[in-house]
């Protein structure tokens, strides 16, 4: 279908419990994500505004970072966040489909561009690894809403390789 799916999101999403650092495990990469060892750190900037700080290690050994803010457009749907990174960039959807806050998170982003839609997804973990069972369950959840899960790419989170972070 041409339009973005409208998947169910995390019920009673609690942004306060979501704060802290998450490790990328699998992702449908965005053009600006070129590195490994990727982490996202969320902080509460002000009521209803979450600070976003992404870090990754590039192949040449430099660390790439990007900062932004996330807000829920509709307070009645707190799991449907909108993230802005560049001053001039349109906000992008950041929907938390499933999280237990302490070990895993499944995030989905889809933007309608008229005749097609562009979607991104992230399976994230509080640790550099995530149980294969959880990964399989979250991957199946993405597949059920029509996401091309064959496009998911693992992120290197090897302790030795990532120690430069």
Secondary structure, DSSP 4 states (H G I P E B T S, - for coil): --SPP-----TT--HHHH-EEEEEEEE---TT---EEEEEEEEEEETTEEEEEEEEE-TTSPEEEEEEEEEESSGGGTTEEEEE-STTSPPEEEEEEEE-SSSEEEEEEEEEETTEEEEEEEEEESSS---HHHHHHHHHHHHHTT--GGG-EEPP--HHHHTT-
